[in-house]
Structures are given as structure tokens and as C-alpha cells.
Amino acid sequence: MAHPSNPARNAAFAKRLKALMDKQGLTQSDLAAEMWGRSRNSKGANVANGRHLISVWLNEQNFPNDDNLALLAKTLGVAVTDLASDAELHAVQSPPAASLVVYPDGRAMVDIHRMYPLEVALAIMKLAGTPKP
């Protein structure tokens, strides 16, 4: 999910990301390569894929979508909330993309795409009768 523009959130995120990168001795290119790998550019140089996104985030121009935020956290070995606070994450959540199909026998199929705190997601999975991952 893309997040709406919010300069204060972007600045706070950039500061946290830069601090984590500095702590681990990572350049923008290093981080991008760890996240998305490397490929050869038109001049034959081996460059990090997606390095422009790291620059956009560090220059406070945008905030990563949920997938990239999760991948950043995993790559840096931190929790998503170390990059963006719960309040920042919940403040930017748009209503969930959801669908509901009701069947004649009274059952319904629910499909929800939204990021939740782990405890909430596990409770939803338990309610749905789905085993823990």
C-alpha cells in the first residue's frame, strides 16, 4: 500500500533509516543491493537495483510502501516499528482493501489486505481457524 505524503513522517523515517545505516556501515548502494540484488547497467557496470528508492527515502521525498518497509526492516535486522512508529503506521493506513462474497448457504468469503501488528494478525488468523504460520 502506498502512503500519502507527510513531510514530518518522511523526515522522521529518513533520520531513523540513516542512523540504522550508519550503525551498520551501509551505503545507499549497499542497502539497495542487500534488498534487491545487483544487475548490469547499460554501460556494463554492476549496480545495485533500486538504489534510487533509498535516496528518495533518505532525502525525505517519500515514505516506503508496506512491502518495502517490511523488506527494509528484515534487511536491517530490526522491527518495522524501529523504522516507523505504530502511530505513524496507523495514521497513514487507508481503509483496508477488502472484499466480501456472501454465499446462499450463509457463509462468506472475506479477503483483507492490510498491515496489522503481529498480535492482531495472529488473533485474526485464530478467529479464521487458520493455523499459525
C-alpha positions as CSV (number, residue, x, y, z in Angstrom):
1,M,0.0,0.0,0.0
2,A,1.3,3.5,-0.9
3,H,1.2,6.0,1.9
4,P,0.1,9.6,1.4
5,S,2.7,12.4,1.6
6,N,3.5,13.5,5.1
7,P,6.7,15.6,5.3
8,A,7.1,15.2,9.1
9,R,6.8,11.4,8.9
10,N,9.1,11.3,5.9
11,A,11.8,13.3,7.9
12,A,11.5,11.1,11.0
13,F,11.7,8.0,8.8
14,A,14.8,9.3,7.0
15,K,16.5,10.1,10.3
16,R,15.9,6.6,11.6
17,L,16.9,4.9,8.4
18,K,20.1,7.0,8.2
19,A,21.0,6.2,11.8
20,L,20.5,2.4,11.2
21,M,22.5,2.5,8.0
22,D,25.4,4.4,9.8
23,K,25.3,2.0,12.7
24,Q,25.7,-1.0,10.3
25,G,28.2,0.9,8.0
26,L,25.9,0.6,5.0
27,T,25.9,3.0,2.0
28,Q,22.7,3.5,-0.1
29,S,24.1,1.2,-2.7
30,D,25.0,-1.5,-0.1
31,L,21.4,-1.4,1.4
32,A,19.8,-1.5,-2.0
33,A,22.0,-4.4,-3.2
34,E,21.1,-6.4,0.0
35,M,17.4,-5.7,-0.6
36,W,17.0,-6.2,-4.3
37,G,20.3,-7.5,-5.6
38,R,22.6,-6.2,-8.4
39,S,22.4,-6.1,-12.2
40,R,24.5,-4.8,-15.0
41,N,23.5,-1.3,-16.3
42,S,23.7,-0.2,-20.0
43,K,27.4,0.5,-19.5
44,G,28.2,-2.9,-18.1
45,A,28.7,-1.7,-14.5
46,N,27.4,-4.0,-11.7
47,V,25.0,-1.7,-9.9
48,A,22.5,-2.1,-7.0
49,N,18.9,-2.4,-8.1
50,G,16.5,0.1,-6.5
51,R,19.3,2.4,-5.2
52,H,17.2,5.4,-6.3
53,L,14.5,4.5,-3.8
54,I,16.9,4.6,-0.9
55,S,17.9,8.1,-2.0
56,V,14.3,9.2,-2.2
57,W,13.6,8.0,1.4
58,L,16.8,9.5,2.8
59,N,16.1,12.8,1.1
60,E,12.6,12.9,2.8
61,Q,10.8,12.8,-0.6
62,N,8.6,9.8,0.1
63,F,7.9,7.0,2.5
64,P,8.2,3.3,1.6
65,N,5.1,1.2,0.8
66,D,4.3,-1.6,3.2
67,D,6.2,-4.2,1.3
68,N,9.4,-2.1,1.1
69,L,9.1,-1.1,4.7
70,A,8.9,-4.8,5.7
71,L,11.8,-5.6,3.5
72,L,13.9,-2.8,4.9
73,A,13.3,-4.0,8.4
74,K,14.2,-7.5,7.5
75,T,17.3,-6.4,5.7
76,L,18.4,-4.2,8.6
77,G,17.5,-6.8,11.2
78,V,15.1,-4.6,13.0
79,A,11.4,-4.4,13.6
80,V,9.2,-2.3,11.3
81,T,8.4,-0.1,14.4
82,D,12.2,0.7,14.6
83,L,11.8,2.5,11.3
84,A,8.3,3.9,11.7
85,S,6.3,4.1,15.0
86,D,3.0,2.4,15.4
87,A,1.3,5.8,15.4
88,E,2.9,6.8,12.1
89,L,1.9,3.5,10.6
90,H,-1.7,3.6,11.8
91,A,-2.0,7.3,10.9
92,V,-1.3,6.6,7.2
93,Q,-3.3,3.4,6.8
94,S,-6.1,4.0,4.4
95,P,-9.2,1.9,4.8
96,P,-8.3,-1.7,4.0
97,A,-8.7,-3.1,0.5
98,A,-11.3,-5.7,1.3
99,S,-13.8,-7.8,-0.5
100,L,-16.8,-9.8,0.8
101,V,-18.6,-12.6,-1.1
102,V,-21.7,-13.9,0.6
103,Y,-22.9,-17.4,-0.4
104,P,-26.5,-18.6,-0.4
105,D,-25.8,-21.1,2.4
106,G,-24.9,-18.2,4.8
107,R,-21.2,-18.5,4.5
108,A,-19.0,-15.6,3.4
109,M,-15.5,-15.2,1.9
110,V,-13.5,-12.3,3.4
111,D,-10.3,-11.0,1.8
112,I,-8.5,-8.2,3.5
113,H,-5.2,-6.7,2.5
114,R,-3.8,-4.5,5.3
115,M,-0.8,-4.4,7.6
116,Y,-1.6,-5.2,11.2
117,P,0.6,-5.6,14.3
118,L,1.6,-9.2,14.7
119,E,-0.6,-9.8,17.7
120,V,-3.7,-8.6,15.8
121,A,-2.8,-10.6,12.7
122,L,-2.4,-13.8,14.8
123,A,-5.8,-13.1,16.5
124,I,-7.5,-12.7,13.1
125,M,-5.8,-16.0,11.9
126,K,-7.0,-17.8,15.0
127,L,-10.5,-16.4,14.6
128,A,-10.5,-17.6,11.0
129,G,-9.4,-21.1,12.1
130,T,-6.1,-20.8,10.3
131,P,-3.0,-22.4,12.0
132,K,-0.1,-20.2,13.0
133,P,2.5,-19.7,10.2
